[in-house]
Amino acid sequence: MKKFIYADNAATTKLSDRALDAMMPYLRDHYGNPSSIYSAGREAHRAVEDARRKIAAAIHAPAGDIYFTSCGTESDNWALKGTARRLKKEGKNHIITTVIEHHAILHAAKSLEEDGFDVTYLPVDTKGRVSAEAVREAIRPQTALVSVMYANNEIGTVQPVAEIGEICRREGILFHTDAVQAAGILPIDVKEQKIDMLSMSAHKFNGPKGTGVLYCRKGFCPDNLLDGGAQERGHRSGTENVAYIAGMAAALEEACLTMEEKAARLASLRDRIQEGILAIPGTYLNGDEENRLPGILNVSFEKIDGEALLFELDLKGIAASSGSACTSGSVDPSHVLLAAGVPYQLAHGSLRISLGRYNTEEEADQIVKGVTEAVEDLRAGRVSRNG
Ligand SMILES: *Cc1c(COP(=O)(O)O)cnc(C)c1O
């Protein structure tokens, strides 16, 4: 029986033991509603507020600026739609974002276009980088918001967030960043980087799925998406998911404590795999070698169908991705690769290996071996799918 190798950590991650331990008491015993005044409620309330402090500390924010949501997608939607709705009342009707955002941002922006908003989608260079100067040039008197992701989920390119923050702050424009891939992996300081809103999602840093955060700098909160019992200081209704919030905080705290060491380890594993895979003829690296998440490797192969490659790798017990999880299964190649100028055929033959805290050196070598064999087999027409 082959060992299962999980190399799709940009899609989701395994729950850490510490996160699970932090969740269990609230799943089993302390089931009170955090809004109730009896002691079981107060116990739950304490857990939520303790988590809020831990998460705030991780991004150098005041605890009062942290709002719990149901996922990264909700945080992104709230930041975009809530801000647009709020600032429309002041005559603002323009939003700036980029062509390489996650669909949580891109589809929210499309929906705002249907509501009459004007959206500028900034291009990227061949490494998938947005220029801060392009952000400055796109700003108009009617601009309500700039939303540029911290790090890309497909190719790992890290954006010049602090530079963009600086420009937006000077122009008096709100700046949101989707930091779902960066949180727990890269240092974040919302004060220093002049970030007004920031999205996170627990399941990308070894926390549970289905819980996230939107940070909103004091003095501004987007209009509500969910109205109801006025939880989260009246801004995000719905009974708090206490156990998951506690698990998220424990996971982020743990990730931040070991951040530097983990980043170095992931980068070294990633480089080992990169070297091995780029030795295969007709293979190209996608993304930015200089400004890249430590755990993400994206490559394209000539004369390979990405989906077929994933299938071959799965047979070898290796879980990886082609394009993003949300778009695999569709025939369209990744919008990120195409935006970075990768030719259509090569975008079709792409592979994303994304590493996490549980990957080992032995696994790295097995990934190289598995990918090399699979590419050779596919190019030679030895396809398991048919035989
Ligand atoms: C995963 C991801 C999201 C969506 O987060 P969910 O919690 O899965 O909704 C948003 N943006 C980026 C960059 C992501 O990688």
The ligand as an SDF file (V2000), in Angstrom:
LIG
                    3D

 15 15  0  0  0  0  0  0  0  0999 V2000
   -9.2190   29.5790    0.0410 C   0  0  0  0  0  0  0  0  0  0  0  0
   -9.2130   31.0200   -0.3540 C   0  0  0  0  0  0  0  0  0  0  0  0
  -10.3440   31.8320   -0.1860 C   0  0  0  0  0  0  0  0  0  0  0  0
  -11.6680   31.2840    0.2830 C   0  0  0  0  0  0  0  0  0  0  0  0
  -11.6570   30.9280    1.6340 O   0  0  0  0  0  0  0  0  0  0  0  0
  -12.7890   29.9000    2.1600 P   0  0  0  0  0  0  0  0  0  0  0  0
  -12.6330   29.9240    3.6300 O   0  0  0  0  0  0  0  0  0  0  0  0
  -12.4760   28.5800    1.5650 O   0  0  0  0  0  0  0  0  0  0  0  0
  -14.0870   30.4460    1.7150 O   0  0  0  0  0  0  0  0  0  0  0  0
  -10.2540   33.1640   -0.5280 C   0  0  0  0  0  0  0  0  0  0  0  0
   -9.1150   33.6810   -0.9990 N   0  0  0  0  0  0  0  0  0  0  0  0
   -8.0060   32.9510   -1.1600 C   0  0  0  0  0  0  0  0  0  0  0  0
   -6.7590   33.5910   -1.6600 C   0  0  0  0  0  0  0  0  0  0  0  0
   -8.0100   31.5880   -0.8450 C   0  0  0  0  0  0  0  0  0  0  0  0
   -6.9130   30.8570   -1.0360 O   0  0  0  0  0  0  0  0  0  0  0  0
  1  2  1  0
  2  3  1  0
  2 14  2  0
  3  4  1  0
  3 10  2  0
  4  5  1  0
  5  6  1  0
  6  7  2  0
  6  8  1  0
  6  9  1  0
 10 11  1  0
 11 12  2  0
 12 13  1  0
 12 14  1  0
 14 15  1  0
M  END
$$$$
